[in-house]
Amino acid sequence: MGGTFARKINRVALKPAALLGLLMVGFIVLQCSLPLRTAVKIGADEDFELSKATLCLKGYQLYTQIWCDQPPLYVTLLTSILRHISPGILGPRLLTSGFVVLNWLTGNPLLLQFQQAWGAHVASARSLEYGSPEQHAFDWTVLLKNWDTSAPALVGVFFLARSGWPVKSTALPLVWLALTLVVFGTHKPWWSCYYVHNALPLCWCAGVGIAMTWHYVRARRSYVLGALLALYAVCASAWMGARLYLQEAGIRQNPKLYTCLALKEIERFKPFTTFIFTDQPIYSFHSGIPLPPRLAVLSLKRFWTGDISTAQVVAELESIKPGLIFLANDTRELAYQGLLNREYQLVYQDSANRLYAHRSIVRKAKY
């Protein structure tokens, strides 16, 4: 019986080109439908990665001057695209869409790179100023939210387990799925973007589950199982289509570069500004004004490592006094409010954002 299942699984894997082609076409259509060229921001990581690339364009170095907990390849490629191909946002987003993750060391300071990556991902938290990694455990409900993949994946695991371990094509997806669930189920912190590591083997198992169920239904001529499979296909397609539509609609509602009044106001002060400080670093990229290098990445992971604290952020701002400070328009209490009151003037405000300019450049801009 195990040999029969193994042979069927191998037959399923013989013709992946058509399915891969359909997936690629669907991916390209999706990318073409998104406002990649005009949206101010699409993904959360754009803030940090593009602010680092902006600083690299100005000659600052990763790890020694810019805190970075990731391998340098992605930021290096971003910087190269911005310098040699196009300074706009489309190039970096296309790179992200087609980027194959490579963790290959380059000529950057390896000891600093290792220290910052280890401290951010593995070492114990040294500062609890902003909570701790223990508060960000793996969200097991993500498997329920993605039931359209999880349900057939369970079926796929059943078929793969029955096919026998000697078959390499059955061992790999099972071991891969088990490894990702164990690692991310126990590692803290866990962020929702990490789900992609689980999704790859999960989708593999789901594909096997759907294909083998189809073969089983055809072999047994079971109308009941066939009806259940058809019901799953209808429900899963509706669920995936609705989620895709809502997520795309959410992206389309993001502010656009050509209608963003805040960016136009920042642009007016740009000739008099060396640095901008913002809690939305994507605006540093769009304006072309770098963040202070020490303040380019203010992530929870960095605070947890003890590499920086709120007091150090305030001290850095007091020392540098960036020309512009751009903040979300909310009711948060700011540790550097005294600096804003003393040295800065509110020059722009809308329902979402506030822009402060240092009084010295306000006079230069004749505001």
C-alpha positions as CSV (number, residue, x, y, z in Angstrom):
1,M,0.0,0.0,0.0
2,G,2.8,2.4,0.9
3,G,4.5,1.8,-2.5
4,T,1.2,2.5,-4.3
5,F,0.8,5.9,-2.5
6,A,4.4,6.7,-3.2
7,R,4.0,6.0,-6.9
8,K,0.9,8.2,-7.0
9,I,2.7,11.0,-5.2
10,N,5.6,10.8,-7.7
11,R,3.2,11.0,-10.6
12,V,1.6,14.1,-9.1
13,A,5.0,15.7,-9.0
14,L,5.9,14.9,-12.6
15,K,3.9,17.7,-14.2
16,P,4.4,20.8,-12.0
17,A,5.1,23.2,-14.9
18,A,1.4,23.9,-15.7
19,L,0.5,24.7,-12.1
20,L,3.7,26.7,-11.6
21,G,2.9,28.7,-14.8
22,L,-0.7,29.4,-13.6
23,L,0.7,30.6,-10.2
24,M,3.2,32.8,-11.9
25,V,0.5,34.4,-14.1
26,G,-1.7,34.9,-11.1
27,F,1.2,36.5,-9.2
28,I,2.0,38.9,-12.1
29,V,-1.7,39.9,-12.5
30,L,-1.9,40.6,-8.8
31,Q,1.3,42.7,-8.9
32,C,0.0,44.7,-11.9
33,S,-3.2,45.4,-10.0
34,L,-1.5,46.9,-7.0
35,P,-0.4,50.6,-6.8
36,L,3.3,49.7,-6.6
37,R,4.4,53.0,-8.2
38,T,2.1,55.4,-6.4
39,A,1.3,54.1,-2.9
40,V,3.2,55.8,-0.1
41,K,3.5,52.6,1.9
42,I,2.4,49.0,1.3
43,G,4.3,46.8,3.8
44,A,5.4,47.4,7.3
45,D,9.0,46.5,6.6
46,E,9.3,49.2,3.9
47,D,9.8,51.7,6.7
48,F,13.0,50.2,8.1
49,E,14.5,48.8,4.9
50,L,14.1,51.9,2.7
51,S,15.3,54.2,5.5
52,K,18.5,52.1,5.7
53,A,18.9,52.2,1.9
54,T,18.4,56.0,2.0
55,L,21.2,56.3,4.5
56,C,23.5,54.0,2.5
57,L,23.0,56.2,-0.5
58,K,24.4,59.1,1.6
59,G,27.5,57.1,2.4
60,Y,26.6,55.7,5.9
61,Q,27.5,52.1,6.7
62,L,25.4,49.2,7.9
63,Y,26.2,47.8,11.4
64,T,28.9,50.4,12.2
65,Q,26.6,53.4,11.8
66,I,23.2,52.0,11.1
67,W,21.7,49.3,13.3
68,C,20.7,46.3,11.3
69,D,19.6,42.8,12.5
70,Q,19.5,41.2,9.0
71,P,22.1,40.1,6.4
72,P,23.2,43.0,4.2
73,L,22.3,41.6,0.8
74,Y,18.7,43.0,0.6
75,V,19.7,46.5,1.6
76,T,22.7,46.4,-0.7
77,L,20.6,45.5,-3.6
78,L,18.1,48.2,-2.8
79,T,20.8,50.8,-2.6
80,S,22.2,49.6,-6.0
81,I,18.8,49.9,-7.6
82,L,18.2,53.3,-6.2
83,R,21.7,54.5,-7.2
84,H,22.0,53.0,-10.7
85,I,18.5,52.2,-12.0
86,S,15.7,54.3,-10.5
87,P,15.4,56.5,-7.4
88,G,11.6,55.8,-7.2
89,I,9.7,53.3,-5.2
90,L,8.8,50.9,-8.0
91,G,12.3,49.4,-8.3
92,P,12.5,48.4,-4.6
93,R,9.0,47.0,-4.7
94,L,9.8,44.9,-7.8
95,L,12.9,43.7,-6.1
96,T,10.9,42.6,-3.1
97,S,8.3,40.9,-5.3
98,G,10.9,38.8,-7.0
99,F,13.6,38.6,-4.3
100,V,15.0,35.1,-3.5
101,V,16.3,35.2,0.1
102,L,20.0,34.6,0.2
103,N,22.0,34.7,3.5
104,W,25.4,35.2,2.1
105,L,28.0,37.2,4.0
106,T,29.6,40.2,2.2
107,G,32.5,42.4,3.2
108,N,30.6,44.2,6.0
109,P,31.9,44.0,9.6
110,L,31.0,40.4,10.3
111,L,31.4,40.6,14.1
112,L,29.0,43.5,14.3
113,Q,26.6,41.8,12.0
114,F,26.6,38.7,14.1
115,Q,26.3,40.6,17.3
116,Q,23.3,42.6,16.1
117,A,21.5,39.6,14.5
118,W,22.2,37.4,17.6
119,G,21.0,40.0,20.0
120,A,17.8,40.7,18.1
121,H,16.7,37.1,17.4
122,V,18.3,34.8,19.9
123,A,19.8,36.4,23.0
124,S,17.7,37.2,26.0
125,A,16.1,40.6,26.3
126,R,18.2,43.1,28.2
127,S,15.6,45.8,28.4
128,L,11.9,45.5,29.2
129,E,11.1,49.2,28.5
130,Y,8.7,48.2,25.8
131,G,7.6,44.8,27.1
132,S,9.4,41.6,26.2
133,P,9.6,39.0,23.5
134,E,7.6,36.7,25.7
135,Q,4.6,38.7,24.9
136,H,4.8,37.9,21.2
137,A,4.4,34.1,21.0
138,F,3.3,32.1,18.0
139,D,-0.3,32.7,17.2
140,W,-1.7,29.2,16.6
141,T,-5.0,30.6,15.4
142,V,-3.2,31.6,12.2
143,L,-3.7,28.0,11.1
144,L,-7.4,28.3,11.6
145,K,-7.5,31.7,9.8
146,N,-5.9,29.9,6.9
147,W,-8.1,26.9,7.0
148,D,-8.2,26.7,3.2
149,T,-4.6,25.6,3.4
150,S,-4.5,23.9,6.8
151,A,-7.4,21.5,6.1
152,P,-6.0,19.9,2.9
153,A,-2.5,20.0,4.4
154,L,-3.7,17.7,7.2
155,V,-5.0,15.3,4.5
156,G,-1.6,15.7,2.7
157,V,0.3,14.8,5.9
158,F,-1.9,11.7,6.2
159,F,-1.1,10.5,2.7
160,L,2.6,11.4,2.9
161,A,3.0,9.5,6.2
162,R,1.3,6.5,4.7
163,S,3.6,6.6,1.6
164,G,6.6,5.6,3.6
165,W,9.8,7.4,4.7
166,P,12.2,5.9,2.2
167,V,10.7,8.2,-0.5
168,K,12.6,11.5,-0.4
169,S,9.7,13.4,-1.9
170,T,7.5,12.4,1.1
171,A,10.1,13.0,3.8
172,L,11.0,16.5,2.8
173,P,7.6,18.3,3.2
174,L,6.8,16.5,6.4
175,V,10.2,17.2,8.0
176,W,10.1,20.8,6.8
177,L,6.6,21.4,8.1
178,A,7.4,19.8,11.5
179,L,10.6,21.9,11.8
180,T,8.9,25.2,11.1
181,L,6.1,24.5,13.5
182,V,8.6,23.5,16.3
183,V,10.9,26.4,15.7
184,F,8.3,29.1,15.3
185,G,6.0,27.5,17.9
186,T,8.7,27.9,20.6
187,H,10.7,30.9,19.4
188,K,9.8,34.4,20.7
189,P,9.2,37.0,19.4
190,W,7.0,35.8,16.6
191,W,5.6,38.3,14.1
192,S,2.8,37.6,11.6
193,C,5.2,38.0,8.6
194,Y,7.0,34.9,9.9
195,Y,4.0,32.8,8.8
196,V,5.5,32.6,5.3
197,H,8.1,30.1,6.7
198,N,5.2,27.9,7.8
199,A,3.2,28.5,4.6
200,L,5.7,27.0,2.2
201,P,5.7,23.4,3.5
202,L,2.0,23.8,4.5
203,C,1.1,24.6,0.9
204,W,3.3,21.7,-0.3
205,C,1.4,19.3,2.0
206,A,-1.9,20.9,1.0
207,G,-1.1,20.4,-2.7
208,V,-0.4,16.7,-2.1
209,G,-3.6,16.4,0.0
210,I,-5.8,17.9,-2.8
211,A,-4.1,15.9,-5.6
212,M,-4.2,12.6,-3.7
213,T,-7.8,13.1,-2.6
214,W,-8.7,13.7,-6.3
215,H,-7.0,10.5,-7.3
216,Y,-8.7,8.6,-4.5
217,V,-12.1,9.9,-5.5
218,R,-11.6,9.0,-9.1
219,A,-10.3,5.5,-8.2
220,R,-13.2,4.7,-5.8
221,R,-15.8,6.6,-7.7
222,S,-17.1,8.0,-4.5
223,Y,-19.7,10.6,-5.1
224,V,-19.9,11.6,-1.5
225,L,-16.1,12.4,-1.3
226,G,-16.4,14.1,-4.7
227,A,-19.2,16.3,-3.4
228,L,-17.1,17.1,-0.3
229,L,-14.1,18.0,-2.5
230,A,-16.3,20.2,-4.7
231,L,-17.8,21.9,-1.6
232,Y,-14.3,22.6,-0.3
233,A,-13.2,24.0,-3.7
234,V,-16.1,26.4,-3.8
235,C,-15.7,27.5,-0.1
236,A,-12.0,27.8,-0.3
237,S,-12.1,29.8,-3.6
238,A,-14.7,32.2,-2.2
239,W,-12.7,32.6,1.0
240,M,-9.4,33.2,-0.8
241,G,-11.0,35.5,-3.3
242,A,-12.6,37.6,-0.6
243,R,-9.4,37.9,1.4
244,L,-7.4,38.9,-1.7
245,Y,-10.0,41.5,-2.6
246,L,-10.1,43.0,0.9
247,Q,-6.4,43.1,1.2
248,E,-5.9,44.7,-2.2
249,A,-8.7,47.2,-1.5
250,G,-6.9,48.1,1.8
251,I,-3.7,48.8,-0.1
252,R,-5.5,50.9,-2.7
253,Q,-6.8,53.1,0.1
254,N,-3.3,53.9,1.3
255,P,-2.1,57.5,0.7
256,K,-0.8,58.1,-2.8
257,L,2.4,59.9,-3.6
258,Y,0.7,62.3,-6.0
259,T,-1.9,63.4,-3.5
260,C,0.2,63.4,-0.3
261,L,0.2,67.0,0.9
262,A,2.6,66.1,3.8
263,L,5.3,65.1,1.3
264,K,4.8,68.3,-0.6
265,E,5.3,70.3,2.6
266,I,8.4,68.3,3.6
267,E,9.8,69.0,0.1
268,R,9.5,72.7,0.7
269,F,11.9,72.5,3.6
270,K,14.2,70.0,2.0
271,P,16.9,72.5,0.8
272,F,17.4,73.6,4.5
273,T,17.3,70.1,6.1
274,T,20.1,67.6,6.7
275,F,18.1,65.1,8.7
276,I,14.5,64.2,9.3
277,F,13.2,62.3,12.3
278,T,9.9,60.4,11.9
279,D,8.0,57.5,13.4
280,Q,7.1,56.6,9.7
281,P,10.6,56.1,8.1
282,I,9.1,55.5,4.7
283,Y,8.7,59.3,4.4
284,S,12.5,59.6,4.8
285,F,12.8,57.6,1.6
286,H,10.2,59.4,-0.4
287,S,11.5,62.8,0.6
288,G,15.2,61.9,0.1
289,I,16.1,63.3,3.5
290,P,17.9,60.7,5.7
291,L,17.1,59.9,9.2
292,P,19.9,60.3,11.8
293,P,21.8,57.1,11.4
294,R,21.5,56.1,15.1
295,L,17.7,56.6,14.9
296,A,17.1,54.9,11.5
297,V,15.8,51.7,13.1
298,L,13.9,52.0,16.3
299,S,12.3,48.5,16.4
300,L,11.1,46.7,19.5
301,K,13.9,44.1,18.9
302,R,16.5,46.8,19.1
303,F,15.0,48.2,22.4
304,W,14.9,44.7,23.8
305,T,18.6,44.1,23.0
306,G,19.5,47.2,25.2
307,D,21.3,48.8,22.2
308,I,19.1,51.9,22.6
309,S,16.6,53.3,25.0
310,T,14.1,56.1,25.1
311,A,16.6,58.3,27.0
312,Q,19.2,57.7,24.3
313,V,16.7,58.6,21.6
314,V,15.9,61.9,23.4
315,A,19.6,62.6,23.9
316,E,20.4,61.9,20.2
317,L,17.6,64.3,19.1
318,E,18.8,66.9,21.5
319,S,22.3,66.6,20.1
320,I,21.4,66.5,16.4
321,K,18.3,68.6,16.3
322,P,17.0,67.3,13.0
323,G,15.6,70.0,10.7
324,L,12.2,68.2,10.5
325,I,10.3,66.0,12.8
326,F,7.3,64.2,11.1
327,L,4.9,62.3,13.4
328,A,1.6,60.5,13.3
329,N,-1.2,62.7,14.6
330,D,-2.2,60.8,17.7
331,T,-2.4,61.4,21.4
332,R,0.8,59.5,22.4
333,E,2.9,61.1,25.1
334,L,6.3,61.9,23.6
335,A,9.5,61.7,25.6
336,Y,10.9,64.5,23.5
337,Q,7.9,66.8,23.8
338,G,10.0,69.4,25.7
339,L,12.4,69.6,22.7
340,L,9.5,70.1,20.3
341,N,8.0,72.9,22.4
342,R,11.4,74.6,22.8
343,E,13.0,74.3,19.4
344,Y,10.4,73.5,16.8
345,Q,7.3,75.0,15.2
346,L,4.3,73.1,13.9
347,V,4.2,73.9,10.2
348,Y,1.7,71.3,8.9
349,Q,-1.1,69.2,10.3
350,D,-3.8,67.0,9.0
351,S,-6.0,64.1,10.4
352,A,-3.1,61.6,10.1
353,N,0.2,63.6,10.4
354,R,2.0,66.4,12.0
355,L,5.2,68.1,10.7
356,Y,7.5,70.2,12.9
357,A,10.3,72.3,11.5
358,H,13.2,73.6,13.5
359,R,12.8,77.3,14.1
360,S,16.1,78.1,12.3
361,I,14.9,76.5,9.0
362,V,11.5,78.0,9.4
363,R,13.1,81.4,9.1
364,K,15.1,80.3,6.1
365,A,12.1,79.0,4.4
366,K,10.2,82.2,5.2
367,Y,7.3,80.2,6.5
